[in-house]
Amino acid sequence: MRREHGQVLTPAATRLAVWGDPIAHSRSPQLHGAAYGVLGLDWTYERRRVSEERFADVLASLDGSWRGLSLTMPLKGVAFAAAVERDRRAELTGAANTLLLDPDGFRAFNTDIGGIVRSLAEEGIDRVGEARVVGAGATAMSALVALAEIGATRVEVVARRPEAVEPLQKLGERLAVSVTPVPFGDGALSPVPVTIATLPGDAPVPVPAADALARSGGLLLDVVYGHWPTTLSFAWDRAGHPAVSGLGMLLHQALLQVRVFTSGDADAPVPDEEAVLAAMRAAIVGD
């Protein structure tokens, strides 16, 4: 793959896809299709169910017509491992949701973090000193990096098992962020301006615990969009606090992927980016 002045020049490589397991719920084809339509690119974007066990074999079968991949769970760890080059956000989290296919080796990116940052900015939050994360899985790692990028130095992580927070505490040390584990149901929570919920949409959350979180939680960004509204969003509504789904995060991480697939650089805006973003937003609003 040749690069000149930040542009990836691969005229023959026009195929893209999102892989995961499950994958039927993914809205990535609508988002990417809208973007490439505005950009005048005759590219295809598919959806394919690929398990973690089959990932390496399916990846090795791709030919030169393939440009890149979007990855959802459970493939973000194996995608990271398959790459020979990774952006800083992927390195910090050990997870990649984007692969750029290069004959010299796969290049990995984590655009989830930028998706969170940009989604929070749309809600008027572009700087915080402290925050809360609910859940301690892989997405919580991206949430922690995103919060660090907007200035957080103290983050509470609400988890059922305190030991699950240890990887986040180690990451926090690298980011100069103090990470404190908090058990579910703790009623003595200090107020924070923002809470990022990273639980699966069908994860059971006791109503009293949800209400306790909502009373002091500020804005809720719940990364879920397929199971919306959630138990937590209902609690935020009862508390009279704003709650938004993960659609904004999904939208903005996809825009950053479009940047990667068109230029190889997640920081390089695409031509007429406002129009591209508007088309992508319209493609998922009301779905």
HUJOWO-V991976 format. One line per field, one symbol per residue. psi: psi as a letter, one per 40 degrees, with the letter a starting at -180 (. if undefined). A space follows every 50 residues. Layout:
psi: ???
This chain:
psi: hihhfehhggdehehiihiagiedehedddddddddddefhgiihihhhh iddedddddeehaeehdiihhaifeddddddeiehiidddddefihehhh hhdeihhiihedddddddddddeehehidiiihhifadddddddddddde ehehhhhhidhddeedddddddddefhhhhihiieheghihieihhheii dehhhhdddddddddeeahhhheiddfhiiddddddddefiihiaedddd ddddddddddddeeheehiihfdddddddddddehe.
